[in-house]
Amino acid sequence: MTSKKKITASSKKSATKPKSALKKAPKGGDTKRPLIKVLIADDHSVVREGLASLITRKTDMTVIGEAGNGREAVDLWRQHHPDVTLLDLRMPELDGVGAIKEIRSGNEKARIIVLTTFDGDEDIYRAIQAGAKGYLLKDAPREALMDCIRRVHAGETCVPVHLAAKLAQRVSGETLSEREIDVLKLMAQGKSNKEIGSALFISEGTVKSHVKAIFAKMNVISRTEAVANATRRGLIQL
């Protein structure tokens, strides 16, 4: 009887050991989630350094590259394949929209956030149409930017409500034709209808028709107002 009890007790002890070992195993096997790799593209070094400083403070993010123009942004993207790219809209050599198109031509799943000072409806529309998954202004709160990076990395779209409203207005409104945009650009240079006609190889009467259509679509009454409105919206750049 005594030996049987000893054997039973011994069996129970040996049976409990594996359970204890199984509980401890996950601790040794815990792994951290991979960091979100971020590429920053902005032609102002102070902005790049500030963004890099903010991002590297976060435990779930890291900066893998900094570009000073759109062309460099495309090259660095192809080299590092970041998870998320922060891209300025207006940059030398290649603007933000051009950079988005080139990056996405190689990988349609590229996740890009436009971070800019421009909030014109045309700017937003062109960026989103090119494939940007987020659009933020540079005066956005820090945590709003960090949250946007995480959301876009997770496959979501991030456009603040007030910018989304402008985008909706642009989509639902009347669109200027390419020729009307060309006329607007020359109007912004102070050229007369005759000079615009000569530059575009069209008659002065055709120019007048385009100007009339521009005024109607933009709901303006003067060339000065049309140029100011177009500049604010991002239709043209002075």
C-alpha positions as CSV (number, residue, x, y, z in Angstrom):
1,M,0.0,0.0,0.0
2,T,2.7,2.4,0.9
3,S,4.7,1.8,-2.2
4,K,1.6,2.2,-4.4
5,K,0.9,5.6,-2.8
6,K,4.5,6.7,-3.4
7,I,4.2,5.7,-7.1
8,T,0.9,7.6,-7.5
9,A,2.3,10.7,-5.8
10,S,5.4,10.5,-7.9
11,S,3.2,10.2,-11.0
12,K,1.2,13.2,-10.1
13,K,4.3,15.3,-9.6
14,S,5.8,14.3,-12.9
15,A,2.4,15.0,-14.6
16,T,2.3,18.6,-13.3
17,K,5.7,19.5,-14.5
18,P,4.9,19.7,-18.2
19,K,1.9,22.0,-17.4
20,S,4.2,24.4,-15.6
21,A,6.7,24.3,-18.5
22,L,3.9,25.1,-21.0
23,K,2.9,28.2,-19.2
24,K,6.4,29.6,-19.2
25,A,7.0,28.9,-22.9
26,P,5.1,31.8,-24.3
27,K,7.1,34.3,-22.3
28,G,10.3,33.2,-24.0
29,G,8.6,33.1,-27.4
30,D,7.0,36.6,-27.3
31,T,8.0,38.7,-30.3
32,K,7.5,42.4,-30.9
33,R,5.5,43.6,-33.9
34,P,7.6,44.9,-36.7
35,L,8.0,48.7,-36.8
36,I,6.2,50.8,-39.3
37,K,8.8,51.9,-41.8
38,V,8.3,55.5,-42.9
39,L,9.8,57.4,-45.7
40,I,9.7,61.3,-45.5
41,A,9.8,63.4,-48.6
42,D,9.8,67.2,-48.3
43,D,12.0,69.9,-49.8
44,H,12.5,71.8,-46.5
45,S,15.2,70.2,-44.3
46,V,13.7,71.7,-41.1
47,V,10.4,70.0,-41.8
48,R,12.0,66.6,-42.6
49,E,14.1,66.8,-39.4
50,G,11.1,67.7,-37.3
51,L,9.0,64.9,-38.7
52,A,11.8,62.4,-38.3
53,S,12.2,63.4,-34.7
54,L,8.5,63.0,-34.0
55,I,8.3,59.6,-35.7
56,T,11.4,58.0,-34.1
57,R,10.0,58.8,-30.6
58,K,7.2,56.4,-31.3
59,T,7.9,52.8,-30.2
60,D,6.0,51.4,-33.3
61,M,7.6,53.5,-36.0
62,T,11.0,54.1,-37.6
63,V,12.2,56.4,-40.4
64,I,14.0,54.6,-43.2
65,G,14.8,57.5,-45.5
66,E,14.4,61.2,-46.2
67,A,14.0,62.8,-49.6
68,G,14.5,66.4,-50.6
69,N,12.5,66.3,-53.9
70,G,10.0,64.1,-55.7
71,R,12.6,62.3,-57.9
72,E,14.6,61.3,-54.8
73,A,11.4,60.2,-53.1
74,V,10.7,57.7,-55.9
75,D,14.3,56.4,-55.9
76,L,14.3,55.9,-52.2
77,W,10.9,54.2,-52.3
78,R,12.1,51.7,-54.8
79,Q,15.2,51.1,-52.7
80,H,13.6,50.7,-49.3
81,H,9.9,49.8,-50.0
82,P,8.6,51.7,-46.9
83,D,5.3,50.8,-45.3
84,V,4.1,54.4,-45.4
85,T,5.4,57.5,-47.2
86,L,4.8,61.1,-46.1
87,L,5.0,63.2,-49.2
88,D,4.8,67.0,-49.7
89,L,2.6,68.2,-52.6
90,R,4.9,70.8,-54.0
91,M,8.5,69.7,-54.5
92,P,11.3,70.4,-57.1
93,E,12.2,68.0,-60.0
94,L,9.0,66.0,-59.5
95,D,5.9,67.2,-57.6
96,G,3.9,65.1,-55.2
97,V,1.3,63.9,-57.6
98,G,3.9,62.9,-60.1
99,A,5.8,61.0,-57.4
100,I,2.7,59.2,-56.3
101,K,2.0,58.1,-59.9
102,E,5.5,56.8,-60.4
103,I,5.6,55.0,-57.1
104,R,2.2,53.3,-57.7
105,S,3.1,52.4,-61.3
106,G,5.6,50.0,-59.7
107,N,3.3,48.9,-56.8
108,E,-0.4,49.8,-56.6
109,K,-0.4,48.8,-52.9
110,A,2.0,51.6,-51.9
111,R,0.6,53.5,-49.0
112,I,1.2,57.3,-49.3
113,I,0.0,60.2,-47.2
114,V,0.2,63.8,-48.7
115,L,1.4,66.2,-46.0
116,T,1.1,69.7,-47.3
117,T,0.1,73.3,-46.6
118,F,-2.2,73.4,-49.6
119,D,-5.9,72.7,-49.0
120,G,-7.4,73.5,-52.4
121,D,-10.1,71.1,-53.6
122,E,-8.2,70.5,-56.9
123,D,-5.0,69.7,-54.9
124,I,-6.9,67.2,-52.8
125,Y,-8.7,65.7,-55.8
126,R,-5.5,65.2,-57.8
127,A,-3.6,63.6,-54.9
128,I,-6.4,61.1,-54.1
129,Q,-7.0,60.4,-57.8
130,A,-3.3,59.6,-58.2
131,G,-3.6,57.1,-55.3
132,A,-2.8,58.8,-52.1
133,K,-4.4,57.1,-49.1
134,G,-4.2,60.1,-46.8
135,Y,-4.2,63.9,-47.0
136,L,-3.2,66.0,-44.0
137,L,-2.2,69.7,-43.6
138,K,1.1,70.5,-41.9
139,D,-0.7,72.3,-39.1
140,A,-2.4,69.1,-38.0
141,P,-1.9,68.0,-34.4
142,R,1.0,65.6,-33.8
143,E,-1.1,62.7,-32.7
144,A,-3.4,63.2,-35.7
145,L,-0.4,62.6,-37.9
146,M,0.7,59.5,-36.0
147,D,-2.8,58.2,-36.0
148,C,-3.0,58.8,-39.8
149,I,0.2,56.9,-40.3
150,R,-1.1,53.9,-38.3
151,R,-4.5,53.9,-40.1
152,V,-3.0,54.1,-43.6
153,H,-0.6,51.3,-42.6
154,A,-3.6,49.3,-41.6
155,G,-5.1,49.8,-45.0
156,E,-7.5,52.6,-44.2
157,T,-8.0,56.0,-45.9
158,C,-7.3,59.1,-43.8
159,V,-8.8,62.4,-44.9
160,P,-10.1,64.9,-42.3
161,V,-13.8,65.8,-42.5
162,H,-13.2,69.4,-43.7
163,L,-10.9,68.2,-46.5
164,A,-13.2,65.4,-47.4
165,A,-16.0,68.0,-47.8
166,K,-13.9,70.0,-50.2
167,L,-13.1,66.8,-52.2
168,A,-16.8,66.0,-52.4
169,Q,-17.5,69.5,-53.7
170,R,-14.8,69.2,-56.3
171,V,-16.2,65.8,-57.5
172,S,-19.7,67.0,-57.7
173,G,-18.9,70.4,-59.2
174,E,-18.3,71.4,-62.9
175,T,-14.9,70.5,-64.1
176,L,-12.8,72.8,-66.3
177,S,-11.5,71.2,-69.5
178,E,-7.8,71.0,-70.2
179,R,-8.1,73.8,-72.8
180,E,-9.8,76.0,-70.2
181,I,-7.0,75.3,-67.8
182,D,-4.5,76.3,-70.5
183,V,-6.4,79.6,-71.0
184,L,-6.5,80.2,-67.2
185,K,-2.7,79.8,-67.0
186,L,-2.2,82.4,-69.7
187,M,-4.7,84.7,-68.1
188,A,-2.7,84.4,-64.9
189,Q,0.3,85.7,-66.9
190,G,-1.7,88.8,-67.8
191,K,-2.1,87.9,-71.5
192,S,-4.9,89.4,-73.6
193,N,-7.4,87.2,-75.5
194,K,-5.5,87.9,-78.7
195,E,-2.2,86.8,-77.1
196,I,-3.8,83.7,-75.6
197,G,-5.2,82.8,-79.0
198,S,-1.7,83.1,-80.6
199,A,-0.1,81.0,-77.9
200,L,-2.7,78.2,-78.2
201,F,-3.2,78.5,-82.0
202,I,-6.9,79.3,-81.7
203,S,-9.0,82.3,-82.7
204,E,-9.7,85.2,-80.4
205,G,-13.4,84.4,-80.6
206,T,-12.7,80.8,-79.3
207,V,-10.7,82.3,-76.5
208,K,-13.6,84.5,-75.5
209,S,-15.9,81.5,-75.5
210,H,-13.4,79.7,-73.2
211,V,-13.2,82.7,-70.9
212,K,-17.0,82.9,-70.7
213,A,-17.2,79.2,-69.8
214,I,-14.5,79.6,-67.1
215,F,-16.4,82.5,-65.5
216,A,-19.7,80.4,-65.5
217,K,-18.1,77.3,-64.1
218,M,-16.2,79.1,-61.4
219,N,-19.0,81.5,-60.6
220,V,-16.7,84.6,-61.0
221,I,-17.1,87.9,-62.9
222,S,-13.6,89.0,-63.7
223,R,-10.3,87.6,-64.9
224,T,-8.6,88.7,-61.6
225,E,-11.2,86.8,-59.6
226,A,-10.9,83.7,-61.8
227,V,-7.1,83.6,-61.4
228,A,-7.3,84.1,-57.6
229,N,-10.0,81.4,-57.3
230,A,-8.0,79.0,-59.5
231,T,-4.8,79.6,-57.5
232,R,-6.6,79.0,-54.2
233,R,-8.1,75.8,-55.4
234,G,-4.9,74.4,-56.9
235,L,-6.1,74.5,-60.5
236,I,-3.0,76.6,-61.4
237,Q,0.2,77.6,-59.8
238,L,1.7,81.0,-60.0
